[in-house]
């Protein structure tokens, strides 16, 4: 939920193009956007529309071609320097020589937070990896590596949490469990969060606000507030309001497509 104590994210005239043999390829059209501090915003849209590029711009991993990004009065680089920004990608990118516990603990040490074996164990348990604390990434399945990466991202208790399809490699049962349990964790820390997902239901379940992006270059095709109570348990998920919101997002995806092209769901 929005939190006035957390800085908001502001994009002013932000665009991104990539150079190529045929000239500049626009990925993100100029955007003016504000994301409230402490909120969870989901980015949905067709494959290749620029969702991940927009997330990387907010993370400071890509430089905008035009415009500027501020988190409160700081730049993304400022947040990264003081370890207040954390990113979880679909590619787990764990350190191969560290164990699961070591990779998760790294999230705390990079944020200059004190060692806390109990907190590390709690996160490992949350993502369903109890008993695998001493295993290295090569000994884990792809889904298990991704769960460890999510725990590592949460370990620093970041002010800004960016999630790029973090649940894509997980089995449905684990994905459902994390969708149910992780929101309470990032809400407890008041993190401002942005999630890239192809799942309409996941976006509605997790987000306070959903931005539907058009095909490349990414523009805001629809801006949908998710007015559903939390926690979003089985009762909420079975409600007519949940189904209606999913239908609204799906319709916006369809409406934003050129003729003959299906939106990614």
Protein Blocks (a to p, Z undefined) as FASTA:
>chain_A
ZZfkbccdddehiacddddfkbpcdfbdcddddddehiacdddddehilpmmmmmmmnop
accfbdcddehjbcfklmmmnopaccddfblopafkbcfklmmmmmmmmnopacdfklmm
mmmmmnopghilmpcfklpcfklmmmmmmmmmmmnopabdcdehkllmpcfklmmmmmmm
mmmmmmmnopacddddfbfklmmmmpmbdcdddddddddfbdcdddddddddfklmmpmk
lmmmmmmmmmmmmmmpcehiacdZZ
